Amino acid sequence: MSKEILLDSVVVTARDQLSCDLTGEAAILDIKTGTYYGLDAIGARIWNLIQSPKPVKEVLGVLLEEYDVDTNRCERELLELLQELDAKGLIEIQA
């Protein structure tokens, strides 16, 4: 069961996966299941940011600096993506 991810949560990519950059997008292979996942350019940016443990609010801050996006929308979509990645076992929530 997935944990709720909050702005104070610390997230990191899971160990049992491989990923590569595909011209600004990301391809991820879940080694345990053999399933491939794809992320668009913004998803790939988030993926790169969480290669080492990061608080969600730090990731949000970087995205707000780099993209012209409404704060509430960015926060909502970031949390939704992280929940999806967690549900698929692609990230770990450390706090």
Chimera marker file (.cmm) of the C-alpha trace (Angstrom):
<marker_set name="trace">
<marker id="1" x="0.000" y="0.000" z="0.000" r="1" g="1" b="0" radius="0.5"/>
<marker id="2" x="1.337" y="3.431" z="-0.947" r="1" g="1" b="0" radius="0.5"/>
<marker id="3" x="2.039" y="6.005" z="1.709" r="1" g="1" b="0" radius="0.5"/>
<marker id="4" x="0.726" y="9.524" z="1.366" r="1" g="1" b="0" radius="0.5"/>
<marker id="5" x="3.398" y="11.800" z="-0.045" r="1" g="1" b="0" radius="0.5"/>
<marker id="6" x="3.586" y="15.276" z="1.476" r="1" g="1" b="0" radius="0.5"/>
<marker id="7" x="5.786" y="18.303" z="0.772" r="1" g="1" b="0" radius="0.5"/>
<marker id="8" x="7.966" y="17.329" z="3.759" r="1" g="1" b="0" radius="0.5"/>
<marker id="9" x="8.359" y="13.741" z="2.507" r="1" g="1" b="0" radius="0.5"/>
<marker id="10" x="11.811" y="12.721" z="1.298" r="1" g="1" b="0" radius="0.5"/>
<marker id="11" x="11.750" y="10.702" z="-1.926" r="1" g="1" b="0" radius="0.5"/>
<marker id="12" x="14.397" y="8.869" z="-3.935" r="1" g="1" b="0" radius="0.5"/>
<marker id="13" x="14.383" y="6.558" z="-6.937" r="1" g="1" b="0" radius="0.5"/>
<marker id="14" x="14.150" y="2.878" z="-5.997" r="1" g="1" b="0" radius="0.5"/>
<marker id="15" x="17.207" y="0.661" z="-6.297" r="1" g="1" b="0" radius="0.5"/>
<marker id="16" x="15.569" y="-2.056" z="-8.427" r="1" g="1" b="0" radius="0.5"/>
<marker id="17" x="15.293" y="-0.017" z="-11.619" r="1" g="1" b="0" radius="0.5"/>
<marker id="18" x="17.395" y="1.243" z="-14.491" r="1" g="1" b="0" radius="0.5"/>
<marker id="19" x="16.750" y="4.443" z="-16.372" r="1" g="1" b="0" radius="0.5"/>
<marker id="20" x="18.171" y="6.349" z="-19.290" r="1" g="1" b="0" radius="0.5"/>
<marker id="21" x="17.685" y="9.684" z="-20.976" r="1" g="1" b="0" radius="0.5"/>
<marker id="22" x="15.940" y="9.613" z="-24.352" r="1" g="1" b="0" radius="0.5"/>
<marker id="23" x="16.427" y="13.087" z="-25.796" r="1" g="1" b="0" radius="0.5"/>
<marker id="24" x="15.018" y="14.849" z="-22.744" r="1" g="1" b="0" radius="0.5"/>
<marker id="25" x="12.547" y="12.136" z="-21.820" r="1" g="1" b="0" radius="0.5"/>
<marker id="26" x="13.205" y="9.160" z="-19.547" r="1" g="1" b="0" radius="0.5"/>
<marker id="27" x="12.795" y="5.419" z="-20.000" r="1" g="1" b="0" radius="0.5"/>
<marker id="28" x="12.675" y="3.366" z="-16.806" r="1" g="1" b="0" radius="0.5"/>
<marker id="29" x="12.967" y="-0.404" z="-16.500" r="1" g="1" b="0" radius="0.5"/>
<marker id="30" x="11.624" y="-2.003" z="-13.328" r="1" g="1" b="0" radius="0.5"/>
<marker id="31" x="14.076" y="-4.886" z="-12.918" r="1" g="1" b="0" radius="0.5"/>
<marker id="32" x="11.757" y="-6.837" z="-10.606" r="1" g="1" b="0" radius="0.5"/>
<marker id="33" x="8.848" y="-6.937" z="-13.064" r="1" g="1" b="0" radius="0.5"/>
<marker id="34" x="10.572" y="-6.346" z="-16.413" r="1" g="1" b="0" radius="0.5"/>
<marker id="35" x="8.157" y="-3.483" z="-17.070" r="1" g="1" b="0" radius="0.5"/>
<marker id="36" x="9.186" y="-0.344" z="-18.944" r="1" g="1" b="0" radius="0.5"/>
<marker id="37" x="7.823" y="3.106" z="-18.094" r="1" g="1" b="0" radius="0.5"/>
<marker id="38" x="8.246" y="6.408" z="-19.895" r="1" g="1" b="0" radius="0.5"/>
<marker id="39" x="8.315" y="9.960" z="-18.582" r="1" g="1" b="0" radius="0.5"/>
<marker id="40" x="7.920" y="13.166" z="-20.583" r="1" g="1" b="0" radius="0.5"/>
<marker id="41" x="10.474" y="15.979" z="-20.295" r="1" g="1" b="0" radius="0.5"/>
<marker id="42" x="9.126" y="17.387" z="-17.008" r="1" g="1" b="0" radius="0.5"/>
<marker id="43" x="8.722" y="13.912" z="-15.538" r="1" g="1" b="0" radius="0.5"/>
<marker id="44" x="12.310" y="13.160" z="-16.586" r="1" g="1" b="0" radius="0.5"/>
<marker id="45" x="13.483" y="16.355" z="-14.861" r="1" g="1" b="0" radius="0.5"/>
<marker id="46" x="11.745" y="15.247" z="-11.651" r="1" g="1" b="0" radius="0.5"/>
<marker id="47" x="13.254" y="11.763" z="-12.041" r="1" g="1" b="0" radius="0.5"/>
<marker id="48" x="16.743" y="13.275" z="-12.346" r="1" g="1" b="0" radius="0.5"/>
<marker id="49" x="16.183" y="15.458" z="-9.279" r="1" g="1" b="0" radius="0.5"/>
<marker id="50" x="15.311" y="12.476" z="-7.079" r="1" g="1" b="0" radius="0.5"/>
<marker id="51" x="18.294" y="10.293" z="-7.986" r="1" g="1" b="0" radius="0.5"/>
<marker id="52" x="19.489" y="11.176" z="-4.483" r="1" g="1" b="0" radius="0.5"/>
<marker id="53" x="17.071" y="11.661" z="-1.555" r="1" g="1" b="0" radius="0.5"/>
<marker id="54" x="15.279" y="15.019" z="-1.747" r="1" g="1" b="0" radius="0.5"/>
<marker id="55" x="12.395" y="16.601" z="0.144" r="1" g="1" b="0" radius="0.5"/>
<marker id="56" x="9.401" y="17.037" z="-2.169" r="1" g="1" b="0" radius="0.5"/>
<marker id="57" x="9.303" y="20.760" z="-1.362" r="1" g="1" b="0" radius="0.5"/>
<marker id="58" x="12.879" y="21.094" z="-2.701" r="1" g="1" b="0" radius="0.5"/>
<marker id="59" x="11.868" y="19.420" z="-5.977" r="1" g="1" b="0" radius="0.5"/>
<marker id="60" x="8.844" y="21.740" z="-6.148" r="1" g="1" b="0" radius="0.5"/>
<marker id="61" x="11.104" y="24.771" z="-5.640" r="1" g="1" b="0" radius="0.5"/>
<marker id="62" x="13.363" y="23.749" z="-8.535" r="1" g="1" b="0" radius="0.5"/>
<marker id="63" x="10.386" y="23.193" z="-10.839" r="1" g="1" b="0" radius="0.5"/>
<marker id="64" x="8.895" y="26.586" z="-9.952" r="1" g="1" b="0" radius="0.5"/>
<marker id="65" x="12.238" y="28.237" z="-10.776" r="1" g="1" b="0" radius="0.5"/>
<marker id="66" x="12.657" y="26.410" z="-14.085" r="1" g="1" b="0" radius="0.5"/>
<marker id="67" x="9.091" y="26.419" z="-15.445" r="1" g="1" b="0" radius="0.5"/>
<marker id="68" x="6.435" y="29.091" z="-15.814" r="1" g="1" b="0" radius="0.5"/>
<marker id="69" x="3.679" y="27.293" z="-13.911" r="1" g="1" b="0" radius="0.5"/>
<marker id="70" x="1.119" y="28.107" z="-11.239" r="1" g="1" b="0" radius="0.5"/>
<marker id="71" x="2.382" y="27.030" z="-7.786" r="1" g="1" b="0" radius="0.5"/>
<marker id="72" x="-0.797" y="25.125" z="-6.850" r="1" g="1" b="0" radius="0.5"/>
<marker id="73" x="-0.926" y="23.291" z="-10.171" r="1" g="1" b="0" radius="0.5"/>
<marker id="74" x="2.757" y="22.394" z="-9.999" r="1" g="1" b="0" radius="0.5"/>
<marker id="75" x="2.406" y="21.069" z="-6.446" r="1" g="1" b="0" radius="0.5"/>
<marker id="76" x="-0.703" y="19.036" z="-7.306" r="1" g="1" b="0" radius="0.5"/>
<marker id="77" x="0.804" y="17.487" z="-10.445" r="1" g="1" b="0" radius="0.5"/>
<marker id="78" x="4.146" y="16.779" z="-8.742" r="1" g="1" b="0" radius="0.5"/>
<marker id="79" x="2.411" y="14.958" z="-5.879" r="1" g="1" b="0" radius="0.5"/>
<marker id="80" x="0.232" y="13.023" z="-8.362" r="1" g="1" b="0" radius="0.5"/>
<marker id="81" x="3.290" y="11.882" z="-10.341" r="1" g="1" b="0" radius="0.5"/>
<marker id="82" x="5.162" y="10.870" z="-7.198" r="1" g="1" b="0" radius="0.5"/>
<marker id="83" x="2.133" y="8.878" z="-5.997" r="1" g="1" b="0" radius="0.5"/>
<marker id="84" x="2.017" y="7.070" z="-9.363" r="1" g="1" b="0" radius="0.5"/>
<marker id="85" x="5.740" y="6.315" z="-9.232" r="1" g="1" b="0" radius="0.5"/>
<marker id="86" x="5.370" y="5.055" z="-5.656" r="1" g="1" b="0" radius="0.5"/>
<marker id="87" x="2.396" y="2.850" z="-6.576" r="1" g="1" b="0" radius="0.5"/>
<marker id="88" x="4.575" y="1.243" z="-9.277" r="1" g="1" b="0" radius="0.5"/>
<marker id="89" x="7.465" y="0.734" z="-6.835" r="1" g="1" b="0" radius="0.5"/>
<marker id="90" x="9.761" y="3.086" z="-8.740" r="1" g="1" b="0" radius="0.5"/>
<marker id="91" x="10.505" y="5.420" z="-5.817" r="1" g="1" b="0" radius="0.5"/>
<marker id="92" x="11.000" y="5.100" z="-2.079" r="1" g="1" b="0" radius="0.5"/>
<marker id="93" x="9.578" y="7.438" z="0.531" r="1" g="1" b="0" radius="0.5"/>
<marker id="94" x="12.098" y="7.920" z="3.288" r="1" g="1" b="0" radius="0.5"/>
<marker id="95" x="10.198" y="10.281" z="5.574" r="1" g="1" b="0" radius="0.5"/>
<link id1="1" id2="2" r="1" g="1" b="0" radius="0.2"/>
<link id1="2" id2="3" r="1" g="1" b="0" radius="0.2"/>
<link id1="3" id2="4" r="1" g="1" b="0" radius="0.2"/>
<link id1="4" id2="5" r="1" g="1" b="0" radius="0.2"/>
<link id1="5" id2="6" r="1" g="1" b="0" radius="0.2"/>
<link id1="6" id2="7" r="1" g="1" b="0" radius="0.2"/>
<link id1="7" id2="8" r="1" g="1" b="0" radius="0.2"/>
<link id1="8" id2="9" r="1" g="1" b="0" radius="0.2"/>
<link id1="9" id2="10" r="1" g="1" b="0" radius="0.2"/>
<link id1="10" id2="11" r="1" g="1" b="0" radius="0.2"/>
<link id1="11" id2="12" r="1" g="1" b="0" radius="0.2"/>
<link id1="12" id2="13" r="1" g="1" b="0" radius="0.2"/>
<link id1="13" id2="14" r="1" g="1" b="0" radius="0.2"/>
<link id1="14" id2="15" r="1" g="1" b="0" radius="0.2"/>
<link id1="15" id2="16" r="1" g="1" b="0" radius="0.2"/>
<link id1="16" id2="17" r="1" g="1" b="0" radius="0.2"/>
<link id1="17" id2="18" r="1" g="1" b="0" radius="0.2"/>
<link id1="18" id2="19" r="1" g="1" b="0" radius="0.2"/>
<link id1="19" id2="20" r="1" g="1" b="0" radius="0.2"/>
<link id1="20" id2="21" r="1" g="1" b="0" radius="0.2"/>
<link id1="21" id2="22" r="1" g="1" b="0" radius="0.2"/>
<link id1="22" id2="23" r="1" g="1" b="0" radius="0.2"/>
<link id1="23" id2="24" r="1" g="1" b="0" radius="0.2"/>
<link id1="24" id2="25" r="1" g="1" b="0" radius="0.2"/>
<link id1="25" id2="26" r="1" g="1" b="0" radius="0.2"/>
<link id1="26" id2="27" r="1" g="1" b="0" radius="0.2"/>
<link id1="27" id2="28" r="1" g="1" b="0" radius="0.2"/>
<link id1="28" id2="29" r="1" g="1" b="0" radius="0.2"/>
<link id1="29" id2="30" r="1" g="1" b="0" radius="0.2"/>
<link id1="30" id2="31" r="1" g="1" b="0" radius="0.2"/>
<link id1="31" id2="32" r="1" g="1" b="0" radius="0.2"/>
<link id1="32" id2="33" r="1" g="1" b="0" radius="0.2"/>
<link id1="33" id2="34" r="1" g="1" b="0" radius="0.2"/>
<link id1="34" id2="35" r="1" g="1" b="0" radius="0.2"/>
<link id1="35" id2="36" r="1" g="1" b="0" radius="0.2"/>
<link id1="36" id2="37" r="1" g="1" b="0" radius="0.2"/>
<link id1="37" id2="38" r="1" g="1" b="0" radius="0.2"/>
<link id1="38" id2="39" r="1" g="1" b="0" radius="0.2"/>
<link id1="39" id2="40" r="1" g="1" b="0" radius="0.2"/>
<link id1="40" id2="41" r="1" g="1" b="0" radius="0.2"/>
<link id1="41" id2="42" r="1" g="1" b="0" radius="0.2"/>
<link id1="42" id2="43" r="1" g="1" b="0" radius="0.2"/>
<link id1="43" id2="44" r="1" g="1" b="0" radius="0.2"/>
<link id1="44" id2="45" r="1" g="1" b="0" radius="0.2"/>
<link id1="45" id2="46" r="1" g="1" b="0" radius="0.2"/>
<link id1="46" id2="47" r="1" g="1" b="0" radius="0.2"/>
<link id1="47" id2="48" r="1" g="1" b="0" radius="0.2"/>
<link id1="48" id2="49" r="1" g="1" b="0" radius="0.2"/>
<link id1="49" id2="50" r="1" g="1" b="0" radius="0.2"/>
<link id1="50" id2="51" r="1" g="1" b="0" radius="0.2"/>
<link id1="51" id2="52" r="1" g="1" b="0" radius="0.2"/>
<link id1="52" id2="53" r="1" g="1" b="0" radius="0.2"/>
<link id1="53" id2="54" r="1" g="1" b="0" radius="0.2"/>
<link id1="54" id2="55" r="1" g="1" b="0" radius="0.2"/>
<link id1="55" id2="56" r="1" g="1" b="0" radius="0.2"/>
<link id1="56" id2="57" r="1" g="1" b="0" radius="0.2"/>
<link id1="57" id2="58" r="1" g="1" b="0" radius="0.2"/>
<link id1="58" id2="59" r="1" g="1" b="0" radius="0.2"/>
<link id1="59" id2="60" r="1" g="1" b="0" radius="0.2"/>
<link id1="60" id2="61" r="1" g="1" b="0" radius="0.2"/>
<link id1="61" id2="62" r="1" g="1" b="0" radius="0.2"/>
<link id1="62" id2="63" r="1" g="1" b="0" radius="0.2"/>
<link id1="63" id2="64" r="1" g="1" b="0" radius="0.2"/>
<link id1="64" id2="65" r="1" g="1" b="0" radius="0.2"/>
<link id1="65" id2="66" r="1" g="1" b="0" radius="0.2"/>
<link id1="66" id2="67" r="1" g="1" b="0" radius="0.2"/>
<link id1="67" id2="68" r="1" g="1" b="0" radius="0.2"/>
<link id1="68" id2="69" r="1" g="1" b="0" radius="0.2"/>
<link id1="69" id2="70" r="1" g="1" b="0" radius="0.2"/>
<link id1="70" id2="71" r="1" g="1" b="0" radius="0.2"/>
<link id1="71" id2="72" r="1" g="1" b="0" radius="0.2"/>
<link id1="72" id2="73" r="1" g="1" b="0" radius="0.2"/>
<link id1="73" id2="74" r="1" g="1" b="0" radius="0.2"/>
<link id1="74" id2="75" r="1" g="1" b="0" radius="0.2"/>
<link id1="75" id2="76" r="1" g="1" b="0" radius="0.2"/>
<link id1="76" id2="77" r="1" g="1" b="0" radius="0.2"/>
<link id1="77" id2="78" r="1" g="1" b="0" radius="0.2"/>
<link id1="78" id2="79" r="1" g="1" b="0" radius="0.2"/>
<link id1="79" id2="80" r="1" g="1" b="0" radius="0.2"/>
<link id1="80" id2="81" r="1" g="1" b="0" radius="0.2"/>
<link id1="81" id2="82" r="1" g="1" b="0" radius="0.2"/>
<link id1="82" id2="83" r="1" g="1" b="0" radius="0.2"/>
<link id1="83" id2="84" r="1" g="1" b="0" radius="0.2"/>
<link id1="84" id2="85" r="1" g="1" b="0" radius="0.2"/>
<link id1="85" id2="86" r="1" g="1" b="0" radius="0.2"/>
<link id1="86" id2="87" r="1" g="1" b="0" radius="0.2"/>
<link id1="87" id2="88" r="1" g="1" b="0" radius="0.2"/>
<link id1="88" id2="89" r="1" g="1" b="0" radius="0.2"/>
<link id1="89" id2="90" r="1" g="1" b="0" radius="0.2"/>
<link id1="90" id2="91" r="1" g="1" b="0" radius="0.2"/>
<link id1="91" id2="92" r="1" g="1" b="0" radius="0.2"/>
<link id1="92" id2="93" r="1" g="1" b="0" radius="0.2"/>
<link id1="93" id2="94" r="1" g="1" b="0" radius="0.2"/>
<link id1="94" id2="95" r="1" g="1" b="0" radius="0.2"/>
</marker_set>
